[in-house]
Amino acid sequence: MPVAKISPSMLSCDFANLACEAKRMSKNGADWLHLDVMDGHFVPNLTMGAPIISAIRPHTEAYFDCHMMVSNPSQWVNDIAKAGGQMYTFHIEATQDPIGLIKQIHEAGMQAGVAIKPGTPIEAVVGEVAELCDMILVMTVEPGFGGQRFMAQCMPKVEALRRMYPKLDIEVDGGLSLETIDASADAGANVIVAGTGIFKAEKPDEVIAVFKEKVNKAQQTKFAA
């Protein structure tokens, strides 16, 4: 049964103090760190890339959850692996060969995640893709910018995937907060990405603890085999 993994989105951190922010999140109980890589093509924004990830890597032992919002995801696999990435999540909408890309990511020594936008049906990943990947990310906002409102209409996709793949990590990203964690946990998500909901909280440790408690309770009571 998948356990809760809380992955604060570094997109909402103080970029002038990336190393300190990474350490702060780990100290507050984060399991992963979510690193948004945007190329200005797949999404209309630019963020960090492999050099920034490489710069943060020596300062934390946290698991690096790299969300690749890029138009040519196969191009960056080796760079992200060398930088210290551990989960390489590409968008199904950005590739014509997801199976080949998953194999490329595994060969580079990383786990492979597959993301779907709010408007993309789960049929895009059901089957061989889901069976070969290590995680499915269901976006709960349109990719590209932080601080957007949570889209509850994406929850049926999460629940359907959890029913089909009870042992798979299923991640949600976008608008997660104390107000929206119940819907995500009850739908079956176990990997929770939150930016402002954690970084702007007065007590991030308490938010992370609540997220974990709600996710683990839902997994044990609603989705346990």
C-alpha positions as CSV (number, residue, x, y, z in Angstrom):
1,M,0.0,0.0,0.0
2,P,1.5,3.4,-1.0
3,V,2.4,5.7,1.9
4,A,2.2,9.4,2.0
5,K,5.0,11.4,0.5
6,I,4.9,15.2,0.9
7,S,6.8,17.1,-1.8
8,P,6.9,20.8,-1.3
9,S,7.2,22.7,-4.6
10,M,10.3,24.8,-4.6
11,L,8.6,27.0,-7.1
12,S,7.1,28.8,-4.1
13,C,10.4,29.1,-2.1
14,D,12.7,32.1,-1.7
15,F,14.8,31.6,-4.8
16,A,17.6,33.7,-3.3
17,N,18.1,31.1,-0.6
18,L,17.4,27.8,-2.4
19,A,19.8,25.7,-0.3
20,C,18.4,27.1,3.0
21,E,14.8,26.5,1.8
22,A,15.6,22.9,0.8
23,K,17.0,22.3,4.3
24,R,14.1,24.0,5.9
25,M,11.6,21.8,4.2
26,S,13.4,18.6,5.1
27,K,13.6,19.8,8.7
28,N,9.9,20.4,8.7
29,G,9.2,16.8,7.6
30,A,9.1,16.9,3.8
31,D,9.8,13.5,2.2
32,W,10.6,14.8,-1.3
33,L,11.4,18.2,-2.9
34,H,9.4,19.0,-6.0
35,L,11.5,20.8,-8.7
36,D,9.6,22.4,-11.5
37,V,11.5,22.6,-14.8
38,M,9.8,24.8,-17.4
39,D,11.2,25.6,-20.8
40,G,9.0,28.5,-22.0
41,H,7.7,26.3,-24.8
42,F,5.6,23.5,-23.3
43,V,4.4,26.0,-20.7
44,P,4.6,29.9,-21.0
45,N,7.2,30.2,-18.2
46,L,10.9,29.7,-17.5
47,T,12.2,28.3,-14.2
48,M,15.2,26.2,-13.1
49,G,17.1,23.6,-15.0
50,A,19.9,21.1,-14.4
51,P,22.5,23.6,-13.3
52,I,20.2,24.8,-10.5
53,I,19.3,21.3,-9.4
54,S,23.0,20.4,-9.4
55,A,23.7,23.4,-7.2
56,I,21.1,22.4,-4.6
57,R,22.0,18.7,-4.6
58,P,25.0,19.0,-2.2
59,H,22.9,20.8,0.4
60,T,20.2,18.2,1.0
61,E,19.7,14.4,1.0
62,A,16.0,14.9,0.1
63,Y,14.6,12.9,-2.8
64,F,14.5,15.2,-5.9
65,D,11.0,14.9,-7.6
66,C,11.7,16.6,-11.0
67,H,8.6,17.7,-12.9
68,M,9.6,18.3,-16.5
69,M,7.3,20.8,-18.1
70,V,9.3,20.7,-21.3
71,S,8.4,20.2,-25.0
72,N,11.3,17.7,-25.6
73,P,11.6,15.6,-22.4
74,S,14.0,13.0,-23.9
75,Q,16.6,15.8,-24.4
76,W,17.1,16.5,-20.7
77,V,17.1,13.0,-19.2
78,N,20.9,12.6,-18.8
79,D,21.4,16.2,-17.7
80,I,18.9,15.8,-14.9
81,A,20.3,12.5,-13.9
82,K,23.8,13.9,-13.6
83,A,22.4,16.9,-11.6
84,G,21.0,14.5,-9.0
85,G,17.4,14.1,-10.0
86,Q,15.7,10.9,-8.8
87,M,12.2,11.1,-10.2
88,Y,11.9,12.3,-13.8
89,T,8.3,13.1,-14.5
90,F,7.5,14.0,-18.1
91,H,4.1,15.0,-19.6
92,I,2.4,12.4,-21.8
93,E,1.3,15.3,-24.0
94,A,4.9,16.1,-24.8
95,T,6.1,12.8,-26.3
96,Q,5.1,10.4,-29.1
97,D,7.1,7.6,-27.5
98,P,6.3,7.4,-23.8
99,I,7.5,3.8,-23.5
100,G,10.8,4.5,-25.0
101,L,11.2,7.6,-22.8
102,I,10.4,5.6,-19.6
103,K,13.1,3.1,-20.6
104,Q,15.5,5.9,-21.2
105,I,14.8,7.4,-17.8
106,H,15.3,4.0,-16.1
107,E,18.5,3.4,-18.0
108,A,19.8,6.8,-16.7
109,G,19.2,5.6,-13.1
110,M,16.1,7.5,-12.3
111,Q,12.5,6.6,-11.6
112,A,10.0,7.6,-14.3
113,G,6.8,9.6,-13.6
114,V,4.2,10.4,-16.2
115,A,2.0,13.6,-15.9
116,I,-1.3,14.4,-17.4
117,K,-2.9,17.9,-17.7
118,P,-6.4,18.6,-16.3
119,G,-7.9,18.1,-19.7
120,T,-6.1,14.9,-20.6
121,P,-8.1,11.7,-19.9
122,I,-6.5,8.8,-18.0
123,E,-6.8,6.6,-21.1
124,A,-3.6,8.4,-22.2
125,V,-1.6,6.5,-19.5
126,V,-3.7,3.4,-18.7
127,G,-2.1,0.2,-19.8
128,E,1.6,-0.3,-20.7
129,V,2.6,3.3,-19.7
130,A,1.1,2.9,-16.2
131,E,2.5,-0.6,-15.8
132,L,6.1,0.5,-16.7
133,C,6.3,3.9,-14.9
134,D,6.9,4.5,-11.2
135,M,4.4,7.3,-10.7
136,I,1.5,9.1,-12.4
137,L,1.0,12.8,-11.7
138,V,-2.5,14.1,-12.1
139,M,-2.3,17.9,-12.5
140,T,-4.9,19.7,-10.5
141,V,-4.1,23.1,-12.1
142,E,-2.9,23.9,-15.6
143,P,0.9,23.5,-15.6
144,G,3.1,26.5,-15.8
145,F,2.4,28.8,-12.8
146,G,2.2,28.4,-9.0
147,G,-0.6,29.8,-6.9
148,Q,-3.6,28.6,-9.0
149,R,-6.9,27.3,-7.7
150,F,-7.3,23.6,-7.1
151,M,-9.5,21.8,-9.7
152,A,-11.6,19.4,-7.8
153,Q,-13.0,18.0,-11.1
154,C,-9.7,16.1,-11.6
155,M,-10.4,13.9,-8.5
156,P,-12.4,11.2,-10.4
157,K,-9.3,10.6,-12.5
158,V,-7.2,10.1,-9.3
159,E,-9.7,7.7,-7.9
160,A,-10.0,5.7,-11.1
161,L,-6.2,5.4,-11.3
162,R,-6.0,4.3,-7.7
163,R,-8.6,1.6,-8.2
164,M,-6.8,0.3,-11.3
165,Y,-3.2,0.6,-9.8
166,P,-3.5,0.1,-6.0
167,K,0.3,-0.1,-5.5
168,L,1.4,2.8,-7.8
169,D,2.5,6.2,-6.5
170,I,-0.2,8.7,-7.6
171,E,0.8,12.4,-7.3
172,V,-1.4,15.5,-7.3
173,D,0.1,19.0,-8.0
174,G,-1.6,22.4,-7.9
175,G,-3.6,24.3,-5.3
176,L,-3.0,21.8,-2.5
177,S,-3.6,23.2,0.9
178,L,-5.3,22.3,4.2
179,E,-8.6,23.2,2.5
180,T,-8.1,20.7,-0.4
181,I,-6.1,17.9,1.1
182,D,-9.2,15.9,2.1
183,A,-10.4,15.7,-1.5
184,S,-7.0,14.5,-2.8
185,A,-6.5,12.0,0.0
186,D,-10.0,10.6,-0.3
187,A,-9.5,10.2,-4.0
188,G,-6.4,8.1,-3.4
189,A,-3.4,10.4,-4.1
190,N,-0.5,9.5,-1.9
191,V,2.2,12.0,-3.2
192,I,1.2,15.5,-2.4
193,V,2.8,18.5,-4.0
194,A,2.1,21.9,-2.4
195,G,3.8,25.2,-2.9
196,T,2.2,28.2,-1.2
197,G,0.2,25.9,1.0
198,I,3.4,24.8,2.7
199,F,6.0,27.6,2.1
200,K,3.6,30.4,3.1
201,A,2.3,28.6,6.1
202,E,3.1,29.9,9.6
203,K,3.9,26.4,10.7
204,P,5.0,24.3,7.7
205,D,5.7,21.3,9.9
206,E,2.1,21.1,11.1
207,V,0.8,21.4,7.5
208,I,3.1,18.6,6.4
209,A,2.1,16.4,9.3
210,V,-1.6,16.9,8.6
211,F,-1.1,16.1,4.9
212,K,0.6,12.8,5.9
213,E,-2.0,11.9,8.5
214,K,-4.9,12.4,6.1
215,V,-3.2,10.6,3.2
216,N,-2.2,7.6,5.3
217,K,-5.6,7.3,6.9
218,A,-7.4,7.3,3.5
219,Q,-5.0,4.7,2.1
220,Q,-5.6,2.5,5.2
221,T,-9.3,2.8,5.4
222,K,-10.5,3.3,1.9
223,F,-7.9,1.7,-0.4
224,A,-6.4,-1.1,1.7
225,A,-6.7,-4.5,-0.1
